[in-house]
């Protein structure tokens, strides 16, 4: 038997008719697995996922070794597994569905935002300057502050918990709102489309047990807001004056004005509107 016949036999043995639908099927499954792994790595559910893998591995070993009692026990636990997963991973599942709703498909969102981003670019640039100036000033005076910058996730339910202002954003207004003697200083300010939409708002608290003991309710509220939405939250500590920013369930601490400005610029300012490309026949006709 020559080498050519051996290769032919191997090709015949492992030959599978792979069509376009099969390639797309594999690509979709690979993308979903990647997104699940990325979501687990970004949250505190990694240990829970490891526990589930250990349970599955134990079940396989029990099946191979014919441990009937252990099989029955694991089967009883796994019979309620789906309901338990929904309960345990409820915040992560909610965030995953929100990310799907914000996903761009061929440059188009499933649900468009209510305002054209091109019209918001200058407004957000001015608003970020005001937020950074106010944060720096309140950091120097040890004034506690909590500012939520709305992105794609609608925060109307959060806005309803506070007092609607619908005001232009300036450092002076922010400092006045968070001054200890005012009625709205304990809540959060929600900034929508570069304007102060409401103040004194109540935010959901994070259940993350890894939060340091030196961080209080403001930091826990900032994390909770970033876990339940794609909003960016700026926090100024009343005790230490440290400026922090919460995003996607992660708290970034010890920011100065320039670092805060650069991060908010990248997260909040819409990119410049690209000029629409004209069809080649129109260009040719105009020339």
Secondary structure, 3 states (H helix, E strand, C coil): CCHHHHHHHHHHHHCCCCCHHHHHHHHHHHHHHHHHHHHHHHCCCHHHHHHHHHHHHHHHHHHHHCCHHHHHHHHHHHCCHHHHHHHHCHHHHHHHHHHHHCCEECCEECCCCCCCHHHHHHHHHHHHHHHHHHHHHHHHCCCCEEEEECCCCCCHHHHCCCEEEEEECCHHHHHHHCCCCCCCCCCEEEEECCEEEEEEECCCCCCCCCCCCCCCHHHHHHHHHHHHCCCEEEEECCCCCCEEEEECCEEEEEECHHHHHHHHHHHHCCCCCCCCCCCHHHHHHHC
